[in-house]
Amino acid sequence: MNTAPLYRQLAGHYRQAIQQGALPIGDRLPSVRNLMRTHQVSLSTALQACRELEGEGWLEARPRSGYFVRTPRRHEMPPAREPAIPARLDPAAYVGVHSRISEFVSRTNACVGGVNLAVAVAAPEHYPEAALRQAVVRATRLHGDVLCTPVPTHGHIALRTALARRAYDQGMTPSADDVIVTHGCTEALNIALRTVTSPGDTVAVESPTYHGLLQVLETLGLRALEVPTSPQSGLSVEALELAFLTQPGIRAVVAVPNMQNPLGSIMPEADKQRLVALCERHGVPLIEDDTYGLLADDERPQRTLKSWDKTGNVIYCASLHKTLAPGMRLGWMMGGRWQNRAQMLKYASSRPNEALGQIAVAAFLDSRGYDRHLATLRRALRQQRERIAEAVARHFPQGTRLSVPAGGMLLWVELPDAIPSHQVFEQALAQEIRFCPGTLFSNAGRSDHFIRLSCGAPVTPDVEAAVRTIGKIVGDVGRAPISPAGGGARRG
Ligand SMILES: Cc1ncc(COP(=O)(O)O)c(C=O)c1O
């Protein structure tokens, strides 16, 4: 039997609703009168419950309107440090992360239970499964021959048209002919890189960067030049300019200007413009990866690099994997001035994507349902991000740093005292808790004392407990003695 005072029980009930996302940030709590009626409690019990939640930072009172769920007041935590910009960058190197990443993937996949904070995708319940299923059924009805009719190589016209139309919201002005449908953004990046580079070439990338990009570079025999990237403002345009002046032979730049993976950074518009102009001036193709662009908290869509491209020097790559349908593996690209070559490479490497999914997704993109879905997804991600950030602030040792991004589903946490993330990873995995150690995101070992936590799933008590456990492991590893050899107990 619960012996806590009635107002505490009532507060606990609504705290859980907020923590699990049933009452999202910005929503109004039922009025005091409703609370009294629904839970059969007195006015003072209902009011006390609201004040308890207000005191804990879950609610804010708005005059004459009631109590609203608020962005939680976070414990103080310093922001992640800005990267140093050296006078000379490390020379470009052949990437060597493949075995490290493969081992990480197979070990995390082998762990089937527990809590998974490693995946950069939202939980299935955040995607419009029922609406997409209906769209597929409608597509089979309207296009009876869809399974047996060939599709044009660069994608079904309905989807290319829908994607082109949606691109206008982000400041771009393509026609359907500019669009190529791909197998996720991964294929788009592969094609983009093969379009403008040859094996042995150097490609400038953000540091840290998405580990999948490092894998692609490695499989294509390309060298990565890691350019310092800020957790707040993304790729350092100054450092890239320095690289152009001091390192000959950079054949392409790859950048994720909106909610970079793993940092979550968004480049300021002035920097985006300068980056486009800089690459244009040096005659270096700029490959934009806009996988997360639609997931910023701000309802106003983030502008893309492509929106400032006047000469076709930007190759734009994006995905519907994170925003709409993880199970459908749909991505897309615009090849800019290399469109013909990109189309040819798509044909040569994998032929077209299947048509049924493209027709169904096109219909959904053309509907208001897509806008509603994006708004709901953004709100859920924001709430989950805030909750996990709050848990990190509460449970990680002093000296931990974190900048909470203004969108997306990732948190990049800087561990205190250069604690090695792979050791924390090993100990957490032994307790069935998964996350990405920083070692995956730089070939040059620059992010070994960071970890990336996914905020894609609702924050249940199990998730909170997992963050608490990771924080405890960080503290324990930090306190472990370092051996005189300089490696020591801390090193794994
Ligand atoms: C920045 C970035 N680009 C590309 C991808 C891969 O996209 P897709 O799953 O559509 O192939 C990811 C996936 O995590 C990513 O984070």
The ligand as an ORCA input file, in Angstrom:
! r2SCAN-3c Opt
* xyz 0 1
  C      25.155     12.291    -40.292
  C      24.617     11.011    -40.849
  N      24.680     10.816    -42.171
  C      24.210      9.672    -42.722
  C      23.669      8.662    -41.954
  C      23.180      7.404    -42.608
  O      21.896      7.632    -43.090
  P      20.996      6.433    -43.666
  O      20.598      5.598    -42.512
  O      19.875      7.132    -44.324
  O      21.835      5.664    -44.638
  C      23.603      8.837    -40.566
  C      23.067      7.764    -39.706
  O      23.225      7.746    -38.507
  C      24.093     10.033    -40.002
  O      24.061     10.249    -38.695
*
